[in-house]
Amino acid sequence: MSVRIGIHLPCRSCRHDLKGVAAWDRCPECGTPIMTTLVECTDVGVRGLLRLRHPWSVAIGLALCCVALALWWTCLSGPAGAARALTFVAEGAPQTPRMATLAASIMGLVGLLTACIGARLMSARRDDVLAREYGAIVPRALWCLPVWLAIDVLRIAGELSIFSPPLVGRGWSIACLAAEAGLACMVALGLRRAFSVLGRRSRTYREAHLARQDLDLLGLAGLVLLALATAEAVFVHRQLFDWVDMVRVMMLVVGGLLTLGMLYLAANSIWVARSLMAIQLPLYEVLTDDPRSK
């Protein structure tokens, strides 16, 4: 008994429709073995998973959210943002140019706004399977992004003296940054859950075992960076400037590692998104028996 392709399956090379072609033959257009297309379009790991109703929306939303957060962190940790947002500059120290700070702040806000759009796209509909698989963590985490954006707007407006009287001050920046840090932790927990749910549908993500630890390492690096920022504030207050320089070097190293981790997270999201948008079906749904061979 021979088996044939039972669905509209495009060839991996020429995109010719292979429906009705024997599984052991070659593509009638380009001669590519049918089995190479089957290997790419089928995934044993999705056998027990229910299909998503809106895979394109979820895939684009996940990639947008992660890439936008990587953009926000890159702008925040750059020379225009890190010295003012994460550290407390001593009196008389050279300040970051105002235009560079403004440009980095605007790019950071654009990143958070894009993340909000991505969160909207990847959120679960009521009738979607993701509503059950996400649980309560992911929806709550996605709702934290608009609040995070609003607090970031207030912080930047205060630092740039847009308000009258100006809201610039150490207490104002500390309060906003503390609120943003809490919201970032919630978003990180939500993304970790989303990756564990959506990553099961990505063969590439499942095979890259170290990718699952990325968010955990990012959270650890963020806690180390927060501890260093707190230590620097204490050292500046006590005028221990030798220790301040050492802590700033450590912050630069940890910030660089965190930036690389965010870029790796964005790459993971693209891996998962491509798998969600591609045809990933159990083999028994692709093949069908040839009635002529009975």
N, C-alpha and C positions, 0 to 999 in steps of 0.2 A: 504494500500500500504506500503510495507516495503522498506527500503533503505539499500544499501550495499556500501562497500568501493569501490570506483571507480578508485583508483590509487594504485601503489605499495607502501604500507605503512607497515613498519616493526613494529612488536609488541614491546612495551616498555620494556618487560621482556625478551623474548627469541629471538627477532628479526625475528620472522616468518613473511612471507609476508601475509598480511591480505586482499589482493585484492580479491573482490568477497564475502567476509564474511559479514553477516548481521551486521548492526551497533549495534544491541541490544544483540548480542550473545557474546560468550567468545572465546578467542584464541583457535584454535583446538590443539595447541601444549602444552601450559602451563596453559590454563584455565583463564588467566587474562581477565577481562572485556574489551571489545573493547572500551567502552566509556572512560576508563582511558587513553588509547592511543590517542583517539581523543582530549581529553582535552589538552594533552601536545603538539600535533602537529598542532593544529589550534589556530588562534588568530584573534579575531574580529577586533583588531586595525589595521591590515594590509589589510583590505578589500579594501580601496581606494588607496592603494599604488601600484605603478608599481614594478615589480620584478627586482632584481639586476641580471645582466648578469654574474657577477663574485663575488658571495657572499663570497667564501672562501678566495679569494685574499684580499678583503676589510676587512674581519674579522681578518685575520692574520696580515694585515698591521696596523689596528687600535690598536690591542693588543701590537704588537711589538713597535709601536711608543710611546704609553703611558708607557709601562713598561721600555723602554729604557730611556725615559726622567726622570722617577722616579729613575733609576739607576744613571743617570748623577747628579741629584740634591743630592742624598744620598752621592755620592763621593765628591761633592763640599762642602756639609755642614758638612762632617765628620772632625775629628781632623786634617786630613792631608790637607784639602782644605779650610775650612771656614776662618781660621785665616789669610791665605795669599790672598785669592781671594775676600773676602767680607769686610775685616777689614784692617786697617792700623796700623801695630804693632809699638809700641813706641820703641825708641832707648833703647837698653839694655834688652829688653824683650826676654824671651826664644823663640827660633824659632822652627818650626816644623821640625822633622828629614827629611833629604833630600830624603831618600828612601821611606818614607811613603808618602811624597808629590808626588814623581814620580809615585808610584803605584796608588794613587788616581787619578792623572791626566790621566794616561793611561786608567784606568777604565772609567773615564768620557768621554774620546774620543771614547772608544768602545761603550759607551751608545749612544753618538750622532751619530756615524756611523750606529748603529743599527736602530736608529730613522729615519735616512735617507732612509734606506732600507724599513722600515715600511711605510714611507710616499710614496715611490714609489709604493708599493703594494696597498695602499688604495686610490691612486689617481684615478680620474675618466677617463675612456676612452671617446673618442669623441662620440661614439654611445651608451654610457651607460646612464641610467636614472640619475645617480649621477652628470653628467655634468650639468644638469639643476638644480638639487636640491642643490648641493654644492654652486652654484653661483660663484662669483669671489674671495670670501674671502679665501676659503679653498685651491684652487690651489696656490694662492700667498703665503699663510702661509706655505704650504709644501715646496715651493721653498726657503723659508728662512732657512730651516734646513741645506742644504749644505753650505750656507754662514756662518751660525752660527758655523758649524764644522770648517771651514777654519779660522775664527777669533779665535776660541778657541785654535786651533793648534798654531797660531802665539803667542797668549798670553802665553801659557804654554812653548813654545820654548824660549820666551823672559825671563820668570821667571826662567827657568832652565839654562840660560846662554848658550844656544846652538849656538846662533848667535855670530859672531865676527865682530865688537865689540858687547858686550852684550847689549840687549835691556831692561835689567832690570831697572825699574824706576817707580816711582809713576805715572808719567804722562802716560807712556805706559800702565800700568795695568788699570788705570782709563779709558783711551780711549777704550781699548778692552772690559772692563766690561760694559761700557756705550753702546757700539754697541751690545753686547750680550744681554743686558737688553731690548733694543728696538726690537731685533729679537725675544726674548722670548715672548714679548707682542704680536707680530704678530702671532707667533705660537699658543699662548694661545687663541687668538681670532678665529683662524682657527679651533682649536680643539673644541672650544665651538660650532661653527657652525656645525662641523662634528658630534658631539654628538647629537645636536638637530635634525639632519637629520637621522642619523643611529639609534638613540635612539627610534624613533617612531616605529622601527621594532623589538624592544626588549620589551616583556611584563614585564620582570623583572625590566628593567630600568624605564619603565613607572610607575610601581607600587611603586617603591622607589622614592617618590616625592623629598626627600632631595638630592638625587643624582644629580638632575639638577642644584643645587646651588653650586656644588663642585668647578667648575672652577671659579665662581664668588668669592668664598671665597679664593681660591688660589691666584687670582689676587690681592685681598685686602691685603692678607698676604705678597705678594711680594712687594707691594708698601710700606707697613709698614717697611719691612726689608730694603728696599732701603733708606727710610727716616732715619732709625736708623744708617745705615752705613755712610750716609752723616753727621749726627750729631756726630758720633764718630770721623770722620776725623776732624771736626771743633774743638772738644774738645781736641784731641791730639795736634793739631796745637797750641792751646792756653794753653796747659799743664794743663788742668783741669782733672787730672787723676782720681779723685773721681767720676766725672761724666762719665768718660770713662768706669770705672768698672761697673757702673750701666747700661749703654747702652749696654755693652757686655752681661750682664745677660739677658736683654730684648731681644737682638738678638738671644741668645741661645734658649730662650723660643719660640720666633716666628719662628726660624728656625726649631725647633722640630715640631711645629704645621704644618709648611709647608711640612715637610717630611711626616708626617702622611697623610696630604691632597694628596700628590703625590701618596702614596701607595693606598689611597682610589680611586684616579683617575684610577690607574692601575687595581684595582678590578672592577670598573665600565666598563672599556674597555673589560675585560674578559666576563662580563655579556652580553654586547652587542654582542661581537664576537660569543659567544655560540648561541645566538638567530639567528644571521645571518647565521650560518652554519647549524642550525637545520631546519627541515621542519616547516615553519610557513605559513599556507595557510588558506584562508577563508573556512569555513565549507562547503559551497556549491560546492567547487572544489574538496573536498575529497569524498563526498557522491554522490551516483547516485541511481536512481530509479531502482527497480528490475522489469524487464518486465514480469516476471512470475506471479507477484502479481496483475497485472492489470486484 
